[in-house]
Amino acid sequence: MQRESDRWVSIALSVLLHGALLAALVYGWLMFRQPPRPAPTLAIEATVVDARAVRGALRPPPQPAPPAAPAPTEQPQEPVGPPQPTPEERARREQERQQAQQAAAEERRAAEQKVAEQQAAQAKQAEEQRKAAEEQRKAEEHAAAQKRAAEERQRQADAQERSERLADLQRSLAAEERAKVARSGAALASWESQIAAKITRAWLRPPTARPGIQCVLNVTQVPGGEVTQVSIGECNGDQAVRESIEAAVYRASPLPPPPDPALFDRNLKINFKPD
């Protein structure tokens, strides 16, 4: 394992080497930019000689070989970029990554569970609404059925009542018909004769009454024969005779009952002929 001190020594050596190289480059550039100095001229005498004649005689002395450049000292390769993390740092980063993944997975599961709970709540609410609507529909159908049954019972009761009223009317008509038949018979004539005889016995003849009196009496009675009202119709007697006959009717109350109850009539018309 590389120690921290070795790493810093390597960095320092690298910086020094790069600084030396940079200084050499700057120095060479400055020397190249400096103009060459002119060589000093000397007054000498010379003879022109053909160079080709002396080319073979004069040879330049051999130049010494340049010294071999020293082999560059291999410098240790400096790491490029940020330093590599230590195993502890890598383990910590891996643990943090796993924890982040676990937290993201838990958040995802929590979100999925929340969505599932919302969907379940919505489904439950929809089911409750459906049940409520179904119960309301059943209640409305039950109420409608009860209403129809009540209307049917009412129709039947009305029909029965009409039938009973019709039967009562028919019985009343039959009874009235029998009464009419009875009135037209001897029984009615006998009953009216009994009533007239009782009124005659109760009549107090006034002095102005003359023979041959004939009067029509309109008598109203209640069941039992009690007289409630008397009026005189056609009559050949004077006022005193009329009043005496009216008083006789009240004195004759209660009137004789009919031989047949079907002959009873509240309103009687009696022909009063005392003579």
PASEBA-1860 file (N, C-alpha, C; in nm, 3 decimals):
! residues 275
1> MQRESDRW> 0.085/-0.120/0.000/0.000/0.000/0.000/0.088/0.125/0.000 ~ 0.058/0.220/-0.083/0.133/0.346/-0.093/0.098/0.435/0.024 ~ 0.205/0.485/0.088/0.182/0.573/0.201/0.155/0.715/0.154 ~ 0.095/0.791/0.243/0.060/0.929/0.211/0.185/1.013/0.191 ~ 0.291/0.991/0.267/0.415/1.070/0.255/0.484/1.044/0.122 ~ 0.485/0.916/0.076/0.545/0.885/-0.053/0.470/0.954/-0.166 ~ 0.341/0.962/-0.153/0.264/1.026/-0.259/0.299/1.175/-0.267 ~ 0.314/1.240/-0.157/0.350/1.384/-0.159/0.493/1.405/-0.210
9> VSIALSVL> 0.589/1.315/-0.181/0.726/1.327/-0.232/0.726/1.314/-0.383 ~ 0.649/1.223/-0.435/0.640/1.207/-0.581/0.584/1.332/-0.646 ~ 0.484/1.389/-0.585/0.425/1.511/-0.641/0.528/1.623/-0.642 ~ 0.610/1.639/-0.535/0.710/1.746/-0.528/0.819/1.727/-0.634 ~ 0.867/1.606/-0.652/0.969/1.579/-0.752/0.917/1.609/-0.892 ~ 0.793/1.573/-0.918/0.734/1.599/-1.050/0.727/1.749/-1.076 ~ 0.690/1.826/-0.974/0.680/1.971/-0.993/0.818/2.030/-1.021 ~ 0.922/1.985/-0.947/1.057/2.037/-0.969/1.107/2.004/-1.109
17> LHGALLAA> 1.083/1.883/-1.157/1.128/1.843/-1.289/1.062/1.927/-1.397 ~ 0.932/1.944/-1.386/0.862/2.024/-1.485/0.909/2.170/-1.481 ~ 0.942/2.221/-1.361/0.993/2.358/-1.353/1.128/2.372/-1.421 ~ 1.216/2.271/-1.404/1.349/2.276/-1.468/1.336/2.272/-1.619 ~ 1.249/2.186/-1.670/1.228/2.178/-1.814/1.174/2.309/-1.868 ~ 1.082/2.368/-1.797/1.025/2.494/-1.842/1.132/2.604/-1.844 ~ 1.222/2.609/-1.745/1.329/2.710/-1.741/1.425/2.692/-1.857 ~ 1.457/2.564/-1.892/1.548/2.538/-2.004/1.486/2.584/-2.134
25> LVYGWLMF> 1.358/2.560/-2.151/1.290/2.602/-2.272/1.289/2.754/-2.284 ~ 1.265/2.824/-2.176/1.264/2.971/-2.180/1.405/3.024/-2.212 ~ 1.504/2.968/-2.155/1.642/3.014/-2.179/1.680/2.993/-2.324 ~ 1.649/2.876/-2.381/1.682/2.851/-2.520/1.608/2.946/-2.614 ~ 1.484/2.975/-2.579/1.407/3.067/-2.664/1.467/3.206/-2.662 ~ 1.515/3.253/-2.546/1.577/3.384/-2.534/1.708/3.389/-2.613 ~ 1.785/3.286/-2.610/1.912/3.283/-2.682/1.885/3.282/-2.833 ~ 1.785/3.216/-2.877/1.752/3.212/-3.018/1.705/3.347/-3.068
33> RQPPRPAP> 1.638/3.421/-2.985/1.587/3.551/-3.024/1.695/3.657/-3.025 ~ 1.816/3.639/-2.961/1.921/3.742/-2.954/1.995/3.748/-3.088 ~ 2.009/3.867/-3.153/2.076/3.876/-3.285/2.225/3.844/-3.273 ~ 2.288/3.780/-3.377/2.431/3.747/-3.370/2.518/3.871/-3.379 ~ 2.631/3.872/-3.312/2.724/3.985/-3.311/2.813/3.978/-3.436 ~ 2.843/4.094/-3.501/2.932/4.093/-3.621/3.075/4.061/-3.582 ~ 3.139/3.979/-3.664/3.281/3.942/-3.635/3.374/4.059/-3.666 ~ 3.477/4.086/-3.591/3.570/4.199/-3.618/3.653/4.171/-3.744
41> TLAIEATV> 3.672/4.275/-3.826/3.749/4.263/-3.952/3.893/4.304/-3.927 ~ 3.991/4.232/-3.990/4.135/4.263/-3.977/4.191/4.297/-4.116 ~ 4.283/4.390/-4.125/4.349/4.430/-4.250/4.464/4.334/-4.278 ~ 4.441/4.241/-4.374/4.546/4.145/-4.407/4.563/4.147/-4.557 ~ 4.677/4.102/-4.601/4.708/4.090/-4.743/4.690/3.945/-4.779 ~ 4.632/3.920/-4.895/4.609/3.783/-4.937/4.620/3.775/-5.087 ~ 4.645/3.653/-5.137/4.655/3.626/-5.280/4.539/3.537/-5.316 ~ 4.478/3.568/-5.427/4.361/3.489/-5.473/4.411/3.360/-5.531
49> VDARAVRG> 4.365/3.258/-5.481/4.403/3.124/-5.527/4.273/3.051/-5.561 ~ 4.284/2.970/-5.666/4.169/2.892/-5.709/4.143/2.784/-5.605 ~ 4.027/2.784/-5.568/3.991/2.687/-5.461/4.002/2.546/-5.510 ~ 3.981/2.525/-5.642/3.986/2.389/-5.691/4.130/2.337/-5.689 ~ 4.227/2.430/-5.695/4.367/2.386/-5.696/4.414/2.344/-5.561 ~ 4.355/2.405/-5.466/4.401/2.374/-5.331/4.301/2.288/-5.257 ~ 4.190/2.244/-5.327/4.086/2.167/-5.254/4.144/2.037/-5.205 ~ 4.235/1.978/-5.293/4.291/1.850/-5.253/4.402/1.862/-5.153
57> ALRPPPQP> 4.470/1.980/-5.153/4.582/1.994/-5.062/4.538/2.028/-4.922 ~ 4.437/2.106/-4.917/4.392/2.151/-4.784/4.264/2.075/-4.747 ~ 4.266/2.012/-4.646/4.147/1.942/-4.593/4.120/1.993/-4.453 ~ 4.000/2.010/-4.420/3.969/2.057/-4.283/3.999/1.947/-4.185 ~ 4.054/1.983/-4.076/4.083/1.881/-3.974/3.952/1.815/-3.930 ~ 3.963/1.688/-3.894/3.839/1.619/-3.848/3.785/1.680/-3.719 ~ 3.654/1.692/-3.720/3.584/1.748/-3.602/3.562/1.637/-3.500 ~ 3.586/1.670/-3.378/3.562/1.568/-3.273/3.412/1.538/-3.261
65> APPAAPAP> 3.387/1.413/-3.232/3.245/1.373/-3.216/3.185/1.437/-3.092 ~ 3.064/1.482/-3.103/3.001/1.544/-2.984/2.983/1.442/-2.874 ~ 3.000/1.486/-2.757/2.984/1.391/-2.644/2.840/1.337/-2.641 ~ 2.832/1.213/-2.606/2.698/1.150/-2.597/2.617/1.212/-2.484 ~ 2.496/1.241/-2.519/2.407/1.300/-2.416/2.378/1.196/-2.310 ~ 2.383/1.239/-2.190/2.352/1.142/-2.081/2.208/1.092/-2.094 ~ 2.195/0.966/-2.065/2.061/0.906/-2.070/1.969/0.974/-1.968 ~ 1.853/1.012/-2.013/1.761/1.080/-1.918/1.725/0.987/-1.804
73> TEQPQEPV> 1.730/1.046/-1.694/1.691/0.970/-1.572/1.541/0.946/-1.573 ~ 1.502/0.821/-1.568/1.358/0.788/-1.570/1.293/0.833/-1.441 ~ 1.200/0.920/-1.460/1.127/0.973/-1.344/1.003/0.887/-1.319 ~ 0.967/0.873/-1.196/0.845/0.794/-1.164/0.722/0.861/-1.225 ~ 0.636/0.781/-1.282/0.510/0.831/-1.344/0.418/0.884/-1.236 ~ 0.385/1.011/-1.254/0.293/1.074/-1.159/0.149/1.035/-1.193 ~ 0.072/1.009/-1.096/-0.069/0.978/-1.124/-0.140/1.100/-1.179 ~ -0.220/1.077/-1.282/-0.298/1.184/-1.346/-0.441/1.177/-1.292
81> GPPQPTPE> -0.495/1.292/-1.259/-0.633/1.297/-1.208/-0.638/1.288/-1.057 ~ -0.755/1.276/-1.003/-0.770/1.271/-0.857/-0.712/1.142/-0.802 ~ -0.675/1.142/-0.679/-0.619/1.021/-0.618/-0.723/0.911/-0.608 ~ -0.673/0.788/-0.619/-0.763/0.675/-0.608/-0.815/0.661/-0.465 ~ -0.944/0.628/-0.452/-0.998/0.614/-0.316/-0.941/0.492/-0.248 ~ -0.935/0.501/-0.118/-0.885/0.390/-0.037/-0.994/0.283/-0.028 ~ -0.956/0.160/0.010/-1.058/0.054/0.026/-1.166/0.094/0.125 ~ -1.128/0.163/0.232/-1.231/0.205/0.327/-1.329/0.302/0.262
89> ERARREQE> -1.271/0.395/0.176/-1.357/0.492/0.108/-1.448/0.420/0.008 ~ -1.392/0.321/-0.065/-1.473/0.246/-0.159/-1.583/0.168/-0.087 ~ -1.547/0.108/0.028/-1.647/0.033/0.104/-1.758/0.125/0.154 ~ -1.714/0.247/0.200/-1.814/0.342/0.249/-1.905/0.388/0.136 ~ -1.843/0.417/0.017/-1.925/0.459/-0.097/-2.020/0.348/-0.141 ~ -1.972/0.222/-0.141/-2.059/0.111/-0.178/-2.175/0.096/-0.080 ~ -2.143/0.115/0.048/-2.249/0.106/0.149/-2.352/0.218/0.131 ~ -2.300/0.340/0.102/-2.392/0.452/0.078/-2.478/0.426/-0.046
97> RQQAQQAA> -2.415/0.369/-0.153/-2.491/0.339/-0.274/-2.600/0.237/-0.245 ~ -2.562/0.131/-0.169/-2.662/0.030/-0.135/-2.774/0.087/-0.048 ~ -2.733/0.175/0.047/-2.836/0.238/0.130/-2.929/0.326/0.046 ~ -2.872/0.401/-0.052/-2.955/0.485/-0.139/-3.050/0.399/-0.222 ~ -2.995/0.286/-0.276/-3.081/0.196/-0.353/-3.192/0.138/-0.265 ~ -3.155/0.100/-0.141/-3.256/0.044/-0.050/-3.362/0.148/-0.017 ~ -3.316/0.275/0.009/-3.413/0.381/0.039/-3.504/0.407/-0.080 ~ -3.445/0.408/-0.203/-3.528/0.429/-0.322/-3.627/0.315/-0.339
105> AEERRAAE> -3.581/0.190/-0.312/-3.674/0.077/-0.323/-3.786/0.087/-0.220 ~ -3.750/0.128/-0.097/-3.854/0.144/0.005/-3.952/0.254/-0.033 ~ -3.898/0.366/-0.086/-3.989/0.473/-0.130/-4.080/0.424/-0.242 ~ -4.023/0.344/-0.336/-4.104/0.292/-0.445/-4.212/0.198/-0.393 ~ -4.172/0.110/-0.297/-4.272/0.019/-0.239/-4.379/0.097/-0.163 ~ -4.335/0.203/-0.089/-4.433/0.283/-0.017/-4.529/0.352/-0.112 ~ -4.474/0.405/-0.225/-4.562/0.470/-0.323/-4.658/0.370/-0.385 ~ -4.604/0.249/-0.417/-4.692/0.147/-0.475/-4.799/0.104/-0.375
113> QKVAEQQA> -4.760/0.090/-0.247/-4.858/0.054/-0.145/-4.964/0.163/-0.128 ~ -4.919/0.289/-0.133/-5.014/0.401/-0.121/-5.112/0.400/-0.239 ~ -5.059/0.378/-0.360/-5.147/0.372/-0.478/-5.245/0.256/-0.465 ~ -5.193/0.139/-0.415/-5.281/0.024/-0.398/-5.389/0.053/-0.294 ~ -5.349/0.120/-0.184/-5.448/0.154/-0.082/-5.553/0.251/-0.137 ~ -5.508/0.351/-0.216/-5.604/0.444/-0.276/-5.699/0.371/-0.371 ~ -5.643/0.280/-0.452/-5.729/0.205/-0.543/-5.828/0.118/-0.465 ~ -5.778/0.056/-0.354/-5.868/-0.026/-0.273/-5.978/0.059/-0.210
121> AQAKQAEE> -5.939/0.180/-0.161/-6.039/0.270/-0.102/-6.141/0.313/-0.207 ~ -6.092/0.346/-0.327/-6.185/0.385/-0.433/-6.278/0.270/-0.471 ~ -6.220/0.148/-0.477/-6.304/0.032/-0.510/-6.408/0.007/-0.400 ~ -6.365/0.024/-0.273/-6.459/0.006/-0.161/-6.568/0.110/-0.166 ~ -6.529/0.236/-0.193/-6.630/0.342/-0.202/-6.727/0.317/-0.317 ~ -6.672/0.272/-0.431/-6.759/0.242/-0.544/-6.854/0.127/-0.511 ~ -6.804/0.026/-0.437/-6.889/-0.086/-0.399/-6.998/-0.040/-0.302 ~ -6.960/0.047/-0.206/-7.061/0.099/-0.113/-7.166/0.181/-0.187
129> QRKAAEEQ> -7.122/0.263/-0.282/-7.218/0.340/-0.360/-7.310/0.248/-0.440 ~ -7.251/0.141/-0.497/-7.333/0.047/-0.572/-7.436/-0.021/-0.483 ~ -7.390/-0.060/-0.361/-7.483/-0.124/-0.268/-7.593/-0.027/-0.226 ~ -7.553/0.099/-0.199/-7.654/0.199/-0.160/-7.755/0.221/-0.272 ~ -7.704/0.229/-0.396/-7.795/0.247/-0.510/-7.886/0.126/-0.525 ~ -7.829/0.005/-0.503/-7.911/-0.117/-0.513/-8.018/-0.119/-0.405 ~ -7.979/-0.082/-0.282/-8.078/-0.078/-0.174/-8.185/0.026/-0.202 ~ -8.143/0.142/-0.252/-8.242/0.245/-0.285/-8.336/0.197/-0.395
137> RKAEEHAA> -8.279/0.127/-0.496/-8.363/0.075/-0.603/-8.463/-0.028/-0.550 ~ -8.415/-0.116/-0.460/-8.505/-0.215/-0.402/-8.613/-0.148/-0.318 ~ -8.572/-0.044/-0.240/-8.671/0.026/-0.159/-8.775/0.094/-0.246 ~ -8.730/0.155/-0.356/-8.825/0.219/-0.447/-8.918/0.116/-0.511 ~ -8.861/0.001/-0.551/-8.945/-0.103/-0.608/-9.046/-0.155/-0.507 ~ -8.999/-0.172/-0.379/-9.090/-0.219/-0.274/-9.200/-0.117/-0.250 ~ -9.161/0.012/-0.244/-9.262/0.116/-0.224/-9.360/0.119/-0.340 ~ -9.308/0.104/-0.463/-9.397/0.103/-0.579/-9.491/-0.017/-0.575
145> AQKRAAEE> -9.436/-0.134/-0.532/-9.522/-0.252/-0.522/-9.630/-0.234/-0.416 ~ -9.590/-0.176/-0.301/-9.689/-0.150/-0.197/-9.795/-0.050/-0.245 ~ -9.749/0.051/-0.319/-9.845/0.148/-0.371/-9.942/0.082/-0.467 ~ -9.889/-0.003/-0.557/-9.977/-0.073/-0.651/-10.074/-0.165/-0.577 ~ -10.022/-0.234/-0.471/-10.110/-0.322/-0.395/-10.219/-0.242/-0.324 ~ -10.179/-0.126/-0.266/-10.279/-0.041/-0.200/-10.382/0.010/-0.299 ~ -10.335/0.050/-0.418/-10.430/0.096/-0.519/-10.523/-0.016/-0.563 ~ -10.467/-0.138/-0.575/-10.550/-0.251/-0.612/-10.654/-0.281/-0.504
153> RQRQADAQ> -10.607/-0.276/-0.376/-10.703/-0.298/-0.267/-10.810/-0.190/-0.266 ~ -10.769/-0.066/-0.293/-10.867/0.042/-0.296/-10.967/0.023/-0.410 ~ -10.917/-0.021/-0.526/-11.007/-0.046/-0.638/-11.105/-0.158/-0.604 ~ -11.052/-0.264/-0.540/-11.140/-0.373/-0.502/-11.243/-0.327/-0.400 ~ -11.196/-0.245/-0.300/-11.291/-0.194/-0.201/-11.395/-0.105/-0.265 ~ -11.352/-0.019/-0.360/-11.449/0.068/-0.429/-11.548/-0.016/-0.510 ~ -11.495/-0.120/-0.576/-11.584/-0.204/-0.654/-11.683/-0.277/-0.565 ~ -11.632/-0.326/-0.448/-11.722/-0.394/-0.356/-11.827/-0.297/-0.299
161> ERSERLAD> -11.781/-0.175/-0.267/-11.875/-0.076/-0.215/-11.980/-0.041/-0.320 ~ -11.937/-0.025/-0.445/-12.035/0.003/-0.551/-12.132/-0.114/-0.567 ~ -12.075/-0.235/-0.557/-12.163/-0.352/-0.569/-12.263/-0.356/-0.454 ~ -12.214/-0.326/-0.333/-12.305/-0.326/-0.219/-12.411/-0.217/-0.231 ~ -12.365/-0.096/-0.275/-12.464/0.012/-0.294/-12.567/-0.027/-0.399 ~ -12.519/-0.091/-0.506/-12.612/-0.134/-0.609/-12.711/-0.238/-0.555 ~ -12.657/-0.330/-0.473/-12.746/-0.430/-0.414/-12.847/-0.365/-0.320 ~ -12.797/-0.266/-0.238/-12.889/-0.195/-0.149/-12.995/-0.121/-0.230
169> LQRSLAAE> -12.950/-0.058/-0.340/-13.046/0.015/-0.422/-13.150/-0.079/-0.482 ~ -13.100/-0.193/-0.526/-13.194/-0.290/-0.583/-13.291/-0.340/-0.477 ~ -13.239/-0.363/-0.355/-13.329/-0.406/-0.248/-13.429/-0.297/-0.213 ~ -13.378/-0.170/-0.212/-13.470/-0.060/-0.183/-13.577/-0.045/-0.290 ~ -13.533/-0.059/-0.415/-13.630/-0.049/-0.524/-13.733/-0.162/-0.515 ~ -13.682/-0.281/-0.481/-13.774/-0.394/-0.469/-13.873/-0.371/-0.354 ~ -13.819/-0.318/-0.242/-13.907/-0.292/-0.128/-14.008/-0.185/-0.161 ~ -13.960/-0.079/-0.230/-14.052/0.027/-0.268/-14.158/-0.024/-0.365
177> ERAKVARS> -14.113/-0.111/-0.455/-14.210/-0.167/-0.548/-14.314/-0.250/-0.475 ~ -14.269/-0.327/-0.379/-14.363/-0.406/-0.300/-14.457/-0.315/-0.222 ~ -14.399/-0.203/-0.170/-14.483/-0.109/-0.094/-14.588/-0.046/-0.183 ~ -14.545/-0.012/-0.308/-14.642/0.046/-0.400/-14.754/-0.052/-0.430 ~ -14.712/-0.175/-0.449/-14.813/-0.278/-0.478/-14.908/-0.294/-0.359 ~ -14.846/-0.289/-0.240/-14.928/-0.306/-0.119/-15.021/-0.187/-0.100 ~ -14.969/-0.066/-0.135/-15.052/0.052/-0.116/-15.174/0.049/-0.208 ~ -15.151/-0.007/-0.323/-15.261/-0.012/-0.418/-15.363/-0.122/-0.384
185> GAALASWE> -15.330/-0.195/-0.284/-15.419/-0.305/-0.249/-15.516/-0.270/-0.137 ~ -15.582/-0.372/-0.090/-15.684/-0.356/0.014/-15.621/-0.321/0.147 ~ -15.495/-0.365/0.170/-15.431/-0.337/0.297/-15.411/-0.188/0.316 ~ -15.367/-0.120/0.211/-15.348/0.025/0.220/-15.482/0.096/0.243 ~ -15.582/0.053/0.172/-15.713/0.116/0.189/-15.766/0.095/0.331 ~ -15.743/-0.021/0.385/-15.788/-0.049/0.523/-15.713/0.037/0.623 ~ -15.577/0.055/0.601/-15.499/0.137/0.695/-15.545/0.282/0.691 ~ -15.567/0.336/0.570/-15.611/0.474/0.559/-15.751/0.492/0.622
193> SQIAAKIT> -15.834/0.391/0.612/-15.967/0.400/0.674/-15.956/0.404/0.826 ~ -15.862/0.328/0.880/-15.841/0.330/1.024/-15.793/0.468/1.071 ~ -15.703/0.529/0.996/-15.652/0.661/1.034/-15.766/0.764/1.027 ~ -15.844/0.763/0.919/-15.952/0.859/0.905/-16.056/0.843/1.016 ~ -16.083/0.717/1.055/-16.179/0.693/1.161/-16.130/0.748/1.293 ~ -16.000/0.734/1.323/-15.947/0.785/1.448/-15.950/0.936/1.449 ~ -15.922/1.001/1.335/-15.929/1.148/1.328/-16.075/1.193/1.346 ~ -16.168/1.121/1.289/-16.310/1.159/1.301/-16.354/1.152/1.447
201> RAWLRPPT> -16.309/1.048/1.518/-16.347/1.036/1.658/-16.286/1.149/1.740 ~ -16.168/1.200/1.699/-16.105/1.307/1.775/-16.152/1.446/1.732 ~ -16.238/1.453/1.629/-16.278/1.586/1.578/-16.391/1.642/1.662 ~ -16.382/1.766/1.697/-16.486/1.840/1.766/-16.554/1.930/1.664 ~ -16.672/1.896/1.629/-16.743/1.963/1.520/-16.778/2.106/1.562 ~ -16.736/2.205/1.485/-16.769/2.344/1.519/-16.913/2.377/1.476 ~ -16.973/2.484/1.531/-17.113/2.518/1.496/-17.129/2.552/1.349 ~ -17.023/2.601/1.284/-17.038/2.642/1.143/-17.025/2.527/1.048
209> ARPGIQCV> -16.996/2.409/1.100/-16.979/2.295/1.010/-17.113/2.252/0.954 ~ -17.126/2.229/0.830/-17.247/2.187/0.764/-17.229/2.045/0.713 ~ -17.331/1.976/0.683/-17.317/1.839/0.637/-17.247/1.831/0.502 ~ -17.183/1.714/0.477/-17.114/1.690/0.350/-16.974/1.750/0.341 ~ -16.911/1.765/0.456/-16.772/1.821/0.455/-16.676/1.717/0.396 ~ -16.589/1.762/0.306/-16.483/1.680/0.247/-16.353/1.763/0.242 ~ -16.250/1.708/0.306/-16.119/1.780/0.309/-16.005/1.679/0.285 ~ -15.901/1.729/0.218/-15.779/1.649/0.194/-15.675/1.689/0.299
217> LNVTQVPG> -15.628/1.586/0.379/-15.532/1.614/0.486/-15.392/1.563/0.445 ~ -15.293/1.652/0.454/-15.151/1.615/0.431/-15.084/1.599/0.566 ~ -15.056/1.474/0.605/-15.006/1.443/0.739/-14.863/1.389/0.726 ~ -14.775/1.439/0.811/-14.636/1.389/0.820/-14.620/1.321/0.954 ~ -14.569/1.196/0.953/-14.551/1.119/1.075/-14.411/1.060/1.078 ~ -14.374/1.012/1.196/-14.247/0.943/1.216/-14.278/0.798/1.248 ~ -14.177/0.709/1.239/-14.203/0.571/1.278/-14.262/0.563/1.419 ~ -14.367/0.490/1.432/-14.441/0.483/1.558/-14.573/0.555/1.550
225> GEVTQVSI> -14.594/0.637/1.443/-14.721/0.702/1.421/-14.733/0.841/1.480 ~ -14.623/0.898/1.536/-14.632/1.032/1.595/-14.643/1.135/1.482 ~ -14.745/1.223/1.491/-14.769/1.325/1.390/-14.678/1.444/1.418 ~ -14.608/1.489/1.314/-14.517/1.603/1.328/-14.567/1.727/1.254 ~ -14.652/1.709/1.154/-14.699/1.825/1.078/-14.831/1.790/1.009 ~ -14.920/1.891/0.999/-15.051/1.875/0.935/-15.078/1.998/0.851 ~ -15.127/1.973/0.729/-15.173/2.083/0.645/-15.302/2.041/0.576 ~ -15.392/2.138/0.555/-15.522/2.112/0.493/-15.514/2.151/0.347
233> GECNGDQA> -15.547/2.054/0.259/-15.550/2.083/0.117/-15.689/2.132/0.075 ~ -15.744/2.067/-0.025/-15.879/2.106/-0.069/-15.981/2.075/0.042 ~ -16.066/2.171/0.072/-16.164/2.154/0.180/-16.284/2.247/0.154 ~ -16.409/2.198/0.175/-16.528/2.281/0.153/-16.579/2.345/0.281 ~ -16.499/2.340/0.387/-16.537/2.402/0.512/-16.471/2.536/0.529 ~ -16.524/2.613/0.627/-16.467/2.745/0.653/-16.342/2.732/0.737 ~ -16.293/2.848/0.784/-16.167/2.848/0.859/-16.182/2.773/0.990 ~ -16.296/2.788/1.055/-16.315/2.720/1.183/-16.314/2.570/1.163
241> VRESIEAA> -16.376/2.525/1.053/-16.375/2.382/1.023/-16.232/2.333/0.996 ~ -16.156/2.408/0.923/-16.018/2.370/0.892/-15.936/2.356/1.020 ~ -15.947/2.457/1.107/-15.868/2.454/1.230/-15.911/2.338/1.319 ~ -16.042/2.310/1.324/-16.089/2.201/1.408/-16.039/2.066/1.357 ~ -16.036/2.048/1.224/-15.986/1.923/1.167/-15.836/1.907/1.193 ~ -15.760/2.015/1.179/-15.614/2.009/1.207/-15.589/1.971/1.351 ~ -15.666/2.029/1.442/-15.650/1.994/1.584/-15.687/1.850/1.609 ~ -15.787/1.798/1.535/-15.827/1.660/1.553/-15.716/1.565/1.512
249> VYRASPLP> -15.640/1.601/1.406/-15.529/1.514/1.362/-15.423/1.504/1.472 ~ -15.388/1.616/1.535/-15.288/1.612/1.642/-15.339/1.532/1.762 ~ -15.475/1.541/1.789/-15.529/1.466/1.901/-15.531/1.316/1.871 ~ -15.540/1.282/1.741/-15.542/1.140/1.704/-15.403/1.076/1.706 ~ -15.295/1.155/1.722/-15.158/1.103/1.727/-15.137/1.025/1.857 ~ -15.069/0.910/1.855/-15.009/0.846/1.737/-15.112/0.775/1.652 ~ -15.087/0.774/1.524/-15.178/0.714/1.428/-15.165/0.561/1.432 ~ -15.265/0.490/1.386/-15.257/0.344/1.387/-15.146/0.294/1.296
257> PPPDPALF> -15.072/0.190/1.335/-14.965/0.135/1.251/-15.023/0.059/1.132 ~ -14.946/0.048/1.023/-14.996/-0.026/0.907/-14.995/-0.176/0.937 ~ -15.080/-0.252/0.874/-15.081/-0.397/0.894/-14.954/-0.464/0.842 ~ -14.892/-0.400/0.742/-14.764/-0.450/0.686/-14.662/-0.338/0.701 ~ -14.544/-0.365/0.767/-14.445/-0.258/0.781/-14.401/-0.198/0.648 ~ -14.411/-0.272/0.540/-14.372/-0.219/0.409/-14.465/-0.109/0.364 ~ -14.585/-0.099/0.427/-14.680/0.005/0.389/-14.651/0.139/0.456 ~ -14.558/0.142/0.553/-14.535/0.266/0.626/-14.484/0.373/0.533
265> DRNLKINF> -14.539/0.495/0.551/-14.499/0.611/0.472/-14.502/0.731/0.563 ~ -14.400/0.811/0.556/-14.395/0.931/0.640/-14.503/1.032/0.599 ~ -14.520/1.046/0.472/-14.615/1.147/0.423/-14.744/1.076/0.378 ~ -14.854/1.108/0.447/-14.983/1.048/0.418/-15.077/1.153/0.359 ~ -15.159/1.104/0.272/-15.265/1.190/0.214/-15.400/1.124/0.246 ~ -15.472/1.186/0.340/-15.597/1.128/0.393/-15.716/1.210/0.341 ~ -15.816/1.138/0.290/-15.943/1.202/0.249/-16.039/1.200/0.371 ~ -16.055/1.316/0.428/-16.138/1.325/0.551/-16.283/1.354/0.511
273> KPD> -16.376/1.258/0.542/-16.520/1.271/0.512/-16.597/1.227/0.638 ~ -16.616/1.321/0.732/-16.678/1.282/0.860/-16.823/1.237/0.846 ~ -16.892/1.280/0.745/-17.033/1.244/0.729/-17.046/1.119/0.647
END
